[in-house]
Amino acid sequence: MGRRKKRAPRRGSLAFIPRGRAESIKPSVKYWPDPPLASPSLLGFPGYKAGMTHVFMIEDEPTVYRGREVSHPATIVVTPPIKVMAVRLYADTLDGFKALTEVWHPNLSKDLWRNFNTPKEYDFQAKLREFEEARSFAGEVRVIVGASPKLAGLSKKKLDLIEVRVGGGGISERIDYALSILGGEVRVSDVFKPGQYVDVSAVTKGKGFQGEVKRWHVHRLHHKTREGIRGVGTLGPWTPARVMYTVPRPGQLGFHLRCEYNKRILMIGSDGSLVTPPGGLTGFGVVSTEYVLLKGSSPGSRKRLVFLRYPARPPSVIPAEPPKITYIYRGG
């Protein structure tokens, strides 16, 4: 028998080429699902990643550990109340959704001037009449909400403005709901419930300019290699006479926009002492507002803005009852 040729799988995924830096530190939602909701509601909620812990809970998913106490890692996302700044209507055209009109609440936040120049005089009633005239042409309703980092315990003063889609019911019901919450506050408990699954979008940790070994997980070359060890053996053949995009090359690693699907909400709480260890969370501090406990990890670094959205492809089997947590680790 002849000697068998060595074969090895390719190192590194090509799924996210080019691996460039995100345009903004705020995550952008590129797809909005249409869940079957009984009444209109926001389809997402922003928060700030505080850290991680682990919990003991009664396993209620269809696994071999069903009914037994198991340990799971959990992510703490601080979700202070958000304020609805404006309502925006979109028309469904052949080229996609096009903005029709929008109406801003007259009593805006005092910190909004840090985002853009606010007008000194704003005719709210005239804008509202224009809004009502464009109502019959609307095919999509979204609201512009402002998340305050100060309420989460961060030193940042500038508001994080995010556009959130309104789902559930008919288009007329969605518009009425959006106008009813204009200028008011929305809490995370008004949007999500414990036991639900959500998609988490965030900008990952930035690791700067890295080489082939760390960026693509290729093997180090032989120790007697002349041109260096931490690199690829060849950049490609003579034909085609160019470096293919599939060849592992150094470049940006981290600070990419990523969305992780189907993260289960283990708990929604308002008492931060249940999840804050003595001395506060490392790199964040004390949780002093409402928070969400997610099962597993989530993208992003501490204090970074994350966005929770209704799942785009929810699991086929969802437990009917919220999870039963028996213990939350707080250090010590």
C-alpha positions as CSV (number, residue, x, y, z in Angstrom):
1,M,0.0,0.0,0.0
2,G,1.2,3.5,-0.9
3,R,1.6,6.2,1.6
4,R,-1.6,8.1,2.3
5,K,-1.6,11.8,1.5
6,K,-2.1,14.0,4.6
7,R,-5.3,15.9,4.7
8,A,-6.4,18.5,7.1
9,P,-9.4,20.8,7.3
10,R,-9.1,24.5,6.6
11,R,-8.2,26.7,9.5
12,G,-10.5,29.6,10.2
13,S,-14.0,30.4,9.0
14,L,-14.6,32.5,5.8
15,A,-18.1,33.4,6.9
16,F,-17.5,37.0,7.9
17,I,-14.9,38.2,5.3
18,P,-13.9,41.0,5.2
19,R,-13.2,41.1,8.9
20,G,-13.3,44.9,9.2
21,R,-14.0,47.2,12.1
22,A,-17.7,48.0,12.8
23,E,-18.9,51.4,11.6
24,S,-20.3,52.3,15.0
25,I,-20.0,51.0,18.5
26,K,-23.8,50.9,18.6
27,P,-25.2,47.7,17.1
28,S,-27.4,48.0,14.0
29,V,-30.3,45.7,13.5
30,K,-30.5,44.6,9.8
31,Y,-33.6,42.4,10.2
32,W,-36.8,42.7,12.1
33,P,-39.0,39.6,12.7
34,D,-42.7,39.6,12.7
35,P,-43.7,37.5,15.8
36,P,-47.4,36.6,16.4
37,L,-48.1,39.1,19.3
38,A,-51.6,39.6,20.7
39,S,-51.1,43.4,21.1
40,P,-48.6,45.9,19.7
41,S,-45.2,46.0,21.4
42,L,-41.6,47.0,20.8
43,L,-39.6,44.3,19.2
44,G,-36.3,45.1,20.9
45,F,-34.7,46.7,23.9
46,P,-31.2,48.2,24.5
47,G,-29.0,47.4,27.5
48,Y,-25.4,47.5,28.7
49,K,-23.3,44.5,29.4
50,A,-22.3,44.4,33.1
51,G,-20.5,41.0,33.4
52,M,-21.0,37.3,33.9
53,T,-21.8,34.9,36.6
54,H,-23.2,31.4,36.9
55,V,-26.6,30.1,38.2
56,F,-28.0,26.8,39.4
57,M,-31.4,26.0,37.9
58,I,-33.8,23.2,37.3
59,E,-33.3,22.0,33.8
60,D,-36.6,22.3,31.9
61,E,-35.4,21.8,28.3
62,P,-35.5,18.4,26.6
63,T,-32.1,17.1,27.6
64,V,-30.8,14.1,29.6
65,Y,-30.6,16.4,32.6
66,R,-34.3,17.4,32.5
67,G,-35.7,17.8,36.0
68,R,-32.2,18.0,37.6
69,E,-30.3,20.9,39.1
70,V,-27.6,22.0,36.7
71,S,-25.2,24.9,36.5
72,H,-25.1,27.4,33.6
73,P,-23.1,30.5,32.8
74,A,-25.1,33.7,32.6
75,T,-24.6,37.2,31.4
76,I,-25.9,40.3,33.3
77,V,-27.3,43.0,31.0
78,V,-28.3,46.2,32.7
79,T,-31.5,47.6,31.2
80,P,-32.5,51.0,32.5
81,P,-35.8,52.4,31.3
82,I,-35.8,54.0,27.9
83,K,-37.6,57.1,26.7
84,V,-39.5,57.2,23.5
85,M,-38.3,60.3,21.7
86,A,-40.0,60.1,18.3
87,V,-42.3,58.0,16.0
88,R,-41.4,57.4,12.4
89,L,-43.5,56.1,9.6
90,Y,-42.2,54.2,6.5
91,A,-43.8,53.5,3.2
92,D,-43.4,50.1,1.6
93,T,-42.1,50.8,-1.9
94,L,-40.6,48.6,-4.6
95,D,-37.2,49.8,-3.5
96,G,-37.8,48.9,0.2
97,F,-39.0,51.0,3.1
98,K,-38.8,54.7,2.6
99,A,-39.3,57.2,5.4
100,L,-42.5,59.2,5.2
101,T,-42.6,61.5,8.2
102,E,-41.8,61.6,11.9
103,V,-42.9,63.4,15.0
104,W,-40.7,64.2,18.0
105,H,-42.0,64.8,21.5
106,P,-41.7,68.5,22.5
107,N,-40.4,67.7,26.0
108,L,-37.1,66.0,25.0
109,S,-34.3,64.9,27.3
110,K,-31.9,67.6,28.5
111,D,-28.9,65.5,27.3
112,L,-30.2,65.3,23.7
113,W,-28.2,68.3,22.7
114,R,-25.1,66.2,22.9
115,N,-26.4,64.1,20.0
116,F,-27.5,66.9,17.7
117,N,-28.6,70.5,17.6
118,T,-32.1,70.6,19.0
119,P,-34.4,73.3,17.5
120,K,-35.3,76.2,19.7
121,E,-38.9,76.2,18.5
122,Y,-40.7,73.1,17.5
123,D,-44.4,73.1,16.3
124,F,-45.5,69.8,17.7
125,Q,-49.2,70.2,16.6
126,A,-48.2,71.0,13.0
127,K,-46.0,67.9,12.9
128,L,-48.7,65.8,14.4
129,R,-51.2,66.9,11.7
130,E,-48.6,66.0,9.0
131,F,-48.1,62.7,10.7
132,E,-51.9,61.9,10.7
133,E,-52.1,62.8,7.0
134,A,-49.3,60.3,6.1
135,R,-50.9,57.6,8.3
136,S,-52.8,56.0,5.4
137,F,-49.7,55.5,3.4
138,A,-47.7,53.8,6.2
139,G,-46.5,50.2,5.9
140,E,-44.0,50.2,8.9
141,V,-43.9,51.9,12.3
142,R,-40.8,52.5,14.3
143,V,-39.9,54.5,17.3
144,I,-36.7,56.3,18.2
145,V,-35.8,55.5,21.8
146,G,-33.1,57.0,24.0
147,A,-31.1,54.9,26.4
148,S,-29.3,56.8,29.1
149,P,-25.9,55.3,30.2
150,K,-26.1,57.4,33.4
151,L,-29.0,55.4,34.6
152,A,-26.9,52.3,34.1
153,G,-24.2,53.6,36.3
154,L,-21.8,54.6,33.5
155,S,-19.9,57.9,33.2
156,K,-21.1,58.5,29.7
157,K,-23.5,61.4,29.3
158,K,-24.5,61.2,25.6
159,L,-27.7,59.3,25.0
160,D,-27.7,56.2,22.8
161,L,-30.5,56.7,20.2
162,I,-31.8,53.5,18.6
163,E,-34.6,52.9,16.2
164,V,-36.9,50.1,17.3
165,R,-39.7,48.5,15.2
166,V,-43.2,48.2,16.6
167,G,-44.8,44.8,16.0
168,G,-48.1,43.0,16.7
169,G,-51.6,43.8,15.6
170,G,-52.5,45.8,12.5
171,I,-50.7,48.9,11.2
172,S,-53.3,51.2,12.6
173,E,-53.0,49.6,16.1
174,R,-49.2,49.9,15.9
175,I,-49.4,53.6,15.1
176,D,-51.9,54.2,18.0
177,Y,-49.6,52.3,20.4
178,A,-46.5,54.3,19.2
179,L,-48.3,57.6,19.8
180,S,-49.5,56.5,23.2
181,I,-46.0,55.8,24.4
182,L,-44.4,58.9,22.8
183,G,-42.6,60.9,25.4
184,G,-43.1,58.1,28.0
185,E,-40.8,55.5,29.5
186,V,-40.7,51.8,28.5
187,R,-39.2,49.2,30.8
188,V,-37.7,45.9,29.8
189,S,-40.5,44.0,31.6
190,D,-43.0,45.7,29.2
191,V,-41.2,44.1,26.2
192,F,-39.8,40.7,27.4
193,K,-40.8,38.1,29.9
194,P,-38.6,35.5,31.7
195,G,-38.2,32.3,29.7
196,Q,-38.3,34.1,26.3
197,Y,-35.6,33.7,23.7
198,V,-33.9,36.8,22.3
199,D,-31.3,37.6,19.8
200,V,-28.3,39.6,21.1
201,S,-26.5,42.1,18.8
202,A,-23.3,43.9,19.9
203,V,-19.9,44.9,18.7
204,T,-17.3,42.4,19.9
205,K,-14.2,43.1,21.8
206,G,-11.5,44.8,19.7
207,K,-8.1,43.0,19.6
208,G,-6.4,45.3,17.0
209,F,-4.1,44.2,14.2
210,Q,-3.2,40.5,14.6
211,G,-1.2,37.9,12.7
212,E,-2.2,34.7,10.9
213,V,-1.8,32.4,13.8
214,K,-4.1,34.3,16.2
215,R,-6.5,35.6,13.5
216,W,-7.0,32.4,11.6
217,H,-5.6,29.7,14.0
218,V,-3.2,28.3,11.5
219,H,-0.4,26.0,12.7
220,R,3.1,27.4,13.4
221,L,5.7,26.4,10.8
222,H,8.8,24.3,11.4
223,H,11.3,25.9,13.7
224,K,13.9,26.0,11.0
225,T,11.8,28.0,8.6
226,R,13.8,30.9,7.2
227,E,11.1,33.5,6.6
228,G,9.5,33.2,10.0
229,I,7.4,30.7,12.0
230,R,4.1,32.5,12.7
231,G,2.7,32.6,9.2
232,V,1.5,30.6,6.3
233,G,3.8,28.5,4.2
234,T,2.8,29.9,0.8
235,L,0.5,32.7,-0.4
236,G,-0.8,30.6,-3.3
237,P,0.2,29.1,-6.7
238,W,1.6,30.8,-9.8
239,T,-1.8,30.5,-11.4
240,P,-3.9,32.5,-10.6
241,A,-1.1,35.0,-10.2
242,R,-2.6,36.8,-7.3
243,V,-3.2,36.3,-3.6
244,M,-6.7,34.7,-3.1
245,Y,-9.0,36.0,-0.4
246,T,-9.1,32.6,1.1
247,V,-5.4,32.8,2.1
248,P,-5.0,33.6,5.8
249,R,-3.5,37.1,6.1
250,P,-2.9,39.4,9.1
251,G,-5.4,42.2,9.8
252,Q,-8.1,43.4,12.1
253,L,-9.4,41.1,14.8
254,G,-12.3,41.9,16.9
255,F,-14.6,45.0,17.0
256,H,-17.0,43.3,14.6
257,L,-20.8,43.6,14.5
258,R,-22.2,40.2,15.6
259,C,-25.6,38.8,16.4
260,E,-26.0,35.6,18.5
261,Y,-29.3,33.8,18.2
262,N,-31.7,32.3,20.8
263,K,-30.3,33.5,24.2
264,R,-32.8,32.5,26.9
265,I,-33.9,35.1,29.5
266,L,-33.4,33.4,32.8
267,M,-34.6,36.3,35.0
268,I,-35.7,40.0,34.8
269,G,-35.0,41.7,38.1
270,S,-34.8,45.2,39.7
271,D,-32.9,44.3,42.9
272,G,-29.2,44.5,41.8
273,S,-28.0,43.0,45.1
274,L,-29.1,39.6,43.9
275,V,-26.4,39.6,41.2
276,T,-23.8,42.1,42.4
277,P,-20.9,40.6,44.4
278,P,-19.3,42.4,47.3
279,G,-17.4,45.3,45.9
280,G,-19.3,45.3,42.6
281,L,-18.8,43.6,39.3
282,T,-15.2,43.7,38.0
283,G,-14.8,46.5,35.5
284,F,-18.4,47.6,35.9
285,G,-19.4,48.3,39.5
286,V,-22.8,47.9,41.2
287,V,-26.0,47.0,39.4
288,S,-28.4,49.7,40.6
289,T,-31.2,49.5,38.0
290,E,-33.3,46.8,36.2
291,Y,-31.3,44.0,34.6
292,V,-31.7,40.9,32.5
293,L,-30.0,37.6,33.2
294,L,-29.2,35.8,29.9
295,K,-28.3,32.2,29.6
296,G,-24.7,31.8,28.3
297,S,-22.4,34.4,26.9
298,S,-23.0,37.4,24.7
299,P,-20.8,39.5,22.4
300,G,-19.2,42.7,23.6
301,S,-17.1,43.9,26.4
302,R,-18.2,45.3,29.7
303,K,-20.1,48.6,29.6
304,R,-20.8,48.1,25.9
305,L,-24.2,48.7,24.4
306,V,-26.0,45.5,23.5
307,F,-29.4,45.1,21.8
308,L,-32.0,42.4,22.6
309,R,-34.4,41.6,19.8
310,Y,-37.3,39.1,19.3
311,P,-35.8,35.9,17.8
312,A,-35.5,35.7,14.0
313,R,-35.5,31.9,14.1
314,P,-36.9,30.8,17.5
315,P,-36.3,27.2,18.6
316,S,-39.0,24.6,17.9
317,V,-39.4,23.6,21.5
318,I,-39.8,26.4,24.1
319,P,-40.7,25.6,27.7
320,A,-44.0,26.9,28.8
321,E,-42.9,28.1,32.3
322,P,-40.1,30.5,33.1
323,P,-36.9,28.8,34.5
324,K,-36.6,28.0,38.2
325,I,-33.4,29.4,39.5
326,T,-32.2,28.0,42.8
327,Y,-28.9,29.9,43.3
328,I,-27.0,32.8,41.7
329,Y,-23.3,33.1,42.3
330,R,-22.2,36.4,43.8
331,G,-18.6,35.7,44.5
332,G,-17.0,35.1,47.9
